[in-house]
């Protein structure tokens, strides 16, 4: 009975795990190659860290459909990318072009790295020096006296 309930639960949960796959027919394998490449390279605007091929969002489905329509119509790869950028902005690209409005994306990590290294170097230089914490002659003599007294007690 337990096995029957387990099988029934798995069968009822199965549709939740399945996802719809868009099957777009192409007569020209070159057009299909362009389509597949573009849906791997263009970002889903809803999911943000997924490409169009991996996303199940409705917007991603619409973008895949539009990419298919443009590829099937004979548009070049660059024309399709230009259309998507014009319609959705540079965010649709995983590698946005170097422009004034995307300068922070390209230069920001280097600035953060330089600031981090500078802070680290200043922190290391301000640490107490090993020579500054060295014992004076009077402290050494006192330590030797204490050690010699302890050795005599043993």
Number of C-alpha atoms within 10 A of each C-alpha: 6 7 8 9 10 11 12 12 11 11 11 10 11 10 9 8 6 8 8 7 10 10 6 12 10 14 8 10 10 11 20 17 12 19 24 17 13 22 20 16 18 24 25 28 20 14 15 13 12 18 21 28 21 15 20 17 14 11 15 23 18 12 21 23 15 15 25 23 15 18 23 19 10 13 15 14 17 10 13 21 19 14 15 19 16 11 10 13 13 18 16 21 18 16 13 15 13 12 10 7 9 14 12 13 14 14 11 12 11 12 12 11 11 12 12 11 12 12 12 11 11 10 10 11 10 8 8 9 10 7 7 8 8 10 11 10 9 9 11 12 12 12 13 12 12 11 11 11 11 10 9 7 6 5
